[in-house]
C-alpha cells in the first residue's frame, strides 16, 4: 500500500486523470486525419501522450519505490490561490498594474521568508515586463491602470 502513496505514483495518476478528462471533454470534436487535422486531433494526441507518460511514471514508482508523500503546506497554496482570485477580480476593474501588485503582494506572503525590498523589485520588474509584452509587443487592448492608460 505504501507504494501507492508515493509522490511519483500519485503524479502519474494525476497525469492519467487529466488525460482522461481531456478525452472526455474532447470526445465531440472531429479528429480528422494526420494530413487534415480536425479541432480534436491535437487535444486527443496530447491526452494520449499524457496518459502514456502517467502510466510510465506509475510503473516506475511501483517498481522502484520512491519517497512517500509529505503533508501539504496549506499557507502557500491558500495565499497563491487568493492572489490569483484577486488578480482575476481586479484585472478588468482596476487594470493590469494594480492587479499585478495585489497578486504579487498576497502570493509573496505565502513564502518562507518575506523581504519587502525583493517583493517591490519583483513588482516593478513584472509590471515593466507585462506592459512591454502585452500592451506594446502584442498590442492587446488591456488597460494598464484603469482610466489612465
ROMI-510720 format. One record per residue (C-alpha): residue in three letters; x, y, z. Coordinates in Angstrom, 3 decimals. Each point is the difference from the previous one (the first is absolute). Layout:
<resn->ala | u->X | v->Y | w->Z>
...
REM end
This chain:
<resn->unk | u->0.000 | v->0.000 | w->0.000>
<resn->unk | u->2.919 | v->2.358 | w->0.677>
<resn->unk | u->1.077 | v->-0.171 | w->-3.641>
<resn->unk | u->-3.336 | v->1.523 | w->-1.018>
<resn->unk | u->0.531 | v->2.977 | w->2.315>
<resn->unk | u->3.233 | v->1.265 | w->-1.507>
<resn->unk | u->0.492 | v->3.318 | w->-1.780>
<resn->unk | u->0.862 | v->-1.664 | w->-3.287>
<resn->unk | u->-2.964 | v->-2.364 | w->-0.041>
<resn->unk | u->-2.473 | v->2.751 | w->0.894>
<resn->unk | u->1.537 | v->2.299 | w->-2.630>
<resn->unk | u->-0.405 | v->-2.697 | w->-2.636>
<resn->unk | u->-3.592 | v->-0.575 | w->1.096>
<resn->unk | u->-0.625 | v->3.752 | w->-0.313>
<resn->unk | u->1.362 | v->-0.044 | w->-3.576>
<resn->unk | u->-2.303 | v->-2.896 | w->-0.843>
<resn->unk | u->-2.992 | v->1.773 | w->1.588>
<resn->unk | u->0.655 | v->3.222 | w->-1.951>
<resn->unk | u->0.388 | v->-2.026 | w->-3.191>
<resn->unk | u->-3.302 | v->-1.766 | w->0.593>
<resn->unk | u->-1.672 | v->3.339 | w->0.730>
<resn->unk | u->1.351 | v->1.443 | w->-3.259>
<resn->unk | u->-1.250 | v->-3.033 | w->-1.928>
<resn->unk | u->-3.436 | v->0.303 | w->1.597>
<resn->unk | u->-0.423 | v->3.704 | w->-0.743>
<resn->unk | u->1.447 | v->-0.309 | w->-3.507>
<resn->unk | u->-1.998 | v->-3.026 | w->-1.072>
<resn->unk | u->-2.418 | v->2.053 | w->-2.131>
<resn->unk | u->2.758 | v->1.749 | w->-1.952>
<resn->unk | u->0.759 | v->-1.282 | w->-3.495>
<resn->unk | u->3.388 | v->-1.725 | w->-0.139>
<resn->unk | u->0.688 | v->0.075 | w->-3.723>
<resn->unk | u->3.141 | v->-1.583 | w->-1.407>
<resn->unk | u->3.683 | v->0.660 | w->0.422>
<resn->unk | u->0.026 | v->1.994 | w->-3.234>
<resn->unk | u->-3.275 | v->1.866 | w->0.667>
<resn->unk | u->-0.137 | v->0.374 | w->3.765>
<resn->unk | u->-3.308 | v->0.840 | w->1.577>
<resn->unk | u->-0.479 | v->2.055 | w->3.156>
<resn->unk | u->0.147 | v->-3.135 | w->2.160>
<resn->unk | u->3.203 | v->-1.484 | w->-1.414>
<resn->unk | u->2.614 | v->1.831 | w->2.070>
<resn->unk | u->-1.943 | v->-0.133 | w->3.305>
<resn->unk | u->-0.566 | v->-3.729 | w->-0.438>
<resn->unk | u->3.653 | v->-0.698 | w->-0.832>
<resn->unk | u->1.185 | v->2.114 | w->2.935>
<resn->unk | u->-2.418 | v->-1.822 | w->2.300>
<resn->unk | u->1.280 | v->-3.378 | w->-1.197>
<resn->unk | u->3.624 | v->1.089 | w->0.426>
<resn->unk | u->-0.781 | v->1.296 | w->3.476>
<resn->unk | u->-1.699 | v->-3.272 | w->0.939>
<resn->unk | u->2.950 | v->-1.998 | w->-1.363>
<resn->unk | u->2.494 | v->2.054 | w->1.989>
<resn->unk | u->-2.174 | v->-0.378 | w->3.076>
<resn->unk | u->-0.065 | v->-3.767 | w->-0.415>
<resn->unk | u->3.790 | v->-0.121 | w->-0.355>
<resn->unk | u->0.449 | v->2.177 | w->3.106>
<resn->unk | u->-2.393 | v->-2.218 | w->1.973>
<resn->unk | u->1.797 | v->-3.178 | w->-1.069>
<resn->unk | u->3.415 | v->1.409 | w->0.873>
<resn->unk | u->-1.327 | v->1.099 | w->3.391>
<resn->unk | u->-1.404 | v->-3.463 | w->0.702>
<resn->unk | u->3.253 | v->-1.716 | w->-0.969>
<resn->unk | u->2.484 | v->2.355 | w->1.653>
<resn->unk | u->-1.958 | v->1.103 | w->3.054>
<resn->unk | u->0.489 | v->3.766 | w->0.219>
<resn->unk | u->-0.237 | v->2.284 | w->3.030>
<resn->unk | u->-3.352 | v->0.262 | w->1.787>
<resn->unk | u->-2.292 | v->3.008 | w->-0.222>
<resn->unk | u->0.458 | v->2.680 | w->2.617>
<resn->unk | u->-2.750 | v->2.163 | w->1.441>
<resn->unk | u->-1.009 | v->2.896 | w->-2.254>
<resn->unk | u->0.990 | v->3.506 | w->1.025>
<resn->unk | u->-3.320 | v->1.817 | w->0.099>
<resn->unk | u->1.250 | v->3.556 | w->0.498>
<resn->unk | u->1.672 | v->0.365 | w->-3.440>
<resn->unk | u->-2.799 | v->-1.847 | w->-1.785>
<resn->unk | u->-2.659 | v->2.178 | w->1.602>
<resn->unk | u->1.757 | v->3.338 | w->-0.475>
<resn->unk | u->0.939 | v->-0.638 | w->-3.636>
<resn->unk | u->-3.594 | v->-1.032 | w->-0.734>
<resn->unk | u->-1.341 | v->3.130 | w->1.718>
<resn->unk | u->2.502 | v->2.110 | w->-1.961>
<resn->unk | u->-1.147 | v->-1.485 | w->-3.315>
<resn->unk | u->-3.661 | v->0.591 | w->0.881>
<resn->unk | u->0.748 | v->3.617 | w->0.946>
<resn->unk | u->1.897 | v->0.458 | w->-3.278>
<resn->unk | u->-2.960 | v->-1.326 | w->-1.965>
<resn->unk | u->-2.433 | v->2.281 | w->1.829>
<resn->unk | u->2.184 | v->3.110 | w->-0.275>
<resn->unk | u->1.289 | v->-0.382 | w->-3.566>
<resn->unk | u->-3.012 | v->1.488 | w->-1.800>
<resn->unk | u->-1.043 | v->2.360 | w->2.791>
<resn->unk | u->3.380 | v->1.575 | w->0.833>
<resn->unk | u->2.357 | v->-0.993 | w->-2.799>
<resn->unk | u->3.091 | v->-2.159 | w->-0.394>
<resn->unk | u->2.348 | v->1.889 | w->2.299>
<resn->unk | u->-2.176 | v->0.047 | w->3.161>
<resn->unk | u->-1.014 | v->-3.619 | w->-0.573>
<resn->unk | u->3.655 | v->-1.051 | w->-0.333>
<resn->unk | u->0.981 | v->1.903 | w->3.145>
<resn->unk | u->-2.733 | v->-1.709 | w->2.035>
<resn->unk | u->0.836 | v->-3.423 | w->-1.460>
<resn->unk | u->3.690 | v->0.299 | w->0.819>
<resn->unk | u->-0.594 | v->1.481 | w->3.463>
<resn->unk | u->-2.441 | v->-2.700 | w->1.101>
<resn->unk | u->1.903 | v->-2.879 | w->-1.594>
<resn->unk | u->3.294 | v->1.148 | w->1.519>
<resn->unk | u->-1.462 | v->-0.361 | w->3.469>
<resn->unk | u->-0.215 | v->-3.749 | w->-0.565>
<resn->unk | u->3.773 | v->-0.452 | w->-0.208>
<resn->unk | u->2.358 | v->-1.061 | w->2.750>
<resn->unk | u->1.723 | v->3.359 | w->0.154>
<resn->unk | u->-1.525 | v->3.341 | w->-0.926>
<resn->unk | u->2.317 | v->2.861 | w->-0.941>
<resn->unk | u->-1.770 | v->3.211 | w->-0.914>
<resn->unk | u->2.772 | v->1.274 | w->-2.260>
<resn->unk | u->-0.031 | v->-3.210 | w->-2.051>
<resn->unk | u->-3.774 | v->0.089 | w->-0.272>
<resn->unk | u->0.022 | v->3.620 | w->-1.189>
<resn->unk | u->2.768 | v->-0.772 | w->-2.510>
<resn->unk | u->-2.041 | v->-2.966 | w->-1.229>
<resn->unk | u->-3.050 | v->2.242 | w->-0.424>
<resn->unk | u->1.944 | v->2.597 | w->-1.985>
<resn->unk | u->1.684 | v->-2.537 | w->-2.304>
<resn->unk | u->-3.195 | v->-1.957 | w->-0.671>
<resn->unk | u->-1.980 | v->3.194 | w->-0.606>
<resn->unk | u->2.539 | v->1.162 | w->-2.582>
<resn->unk | u->0.263 | v->-3.412 | w->-1.683>
<resn->unk | u->-3.784 | v->-0.499 | w->-0.154>
<resn->unk | u->-0.545 | v->3.500 | w->-1.355>
<resn->unk | u->2.653 | v->-0.435 | w->-2.677>
<resn->unk | u->-1.136 | v->-3.482 | w->-1.015>
<resn->unk | u->-3.791 | v->0.313 | w->0.122>
<resn->unk | u->-0.745 | v->3.679 | w->-0.667>
<resn->unk | u->2.867 | v->1.025 | w->-2.264>
<resn->unk | u->1.269 | v->-3.261 | w->-1.514>
<resn->unk | u->-3.266 | v->-1.827 | w->-0.595>
<resn->unk | u->-2.132 | v->3.138 | w->-0.220>
<resn->unk | u->-2.701 | v->-1.447 | w->2.228>
<resn->unk | u->-2.905 | v->2.239 | w->0.886>
<resn->unk | u->0.514 | v->-0.078 | w->3.779>
<resn->unk | u->0.222 | v->2.916 | w->2.368>
<resn->unk | u->3.154 | v->0.318 | w->2.052>
<resn->unk | u->-1.674 | v->2.260 | w->2.562>
<resn->unk | u->-3.743 | v->0.375 | w->-0.503>
<resn->unk | u->-0.875 | v->3.458 | w->-1.269>
<resn->unk | u->3.643 | v->1.050 | w->-0.455>
<resn->unk | u->1.598 | v->-2.266 | w->-2.638>
REM end
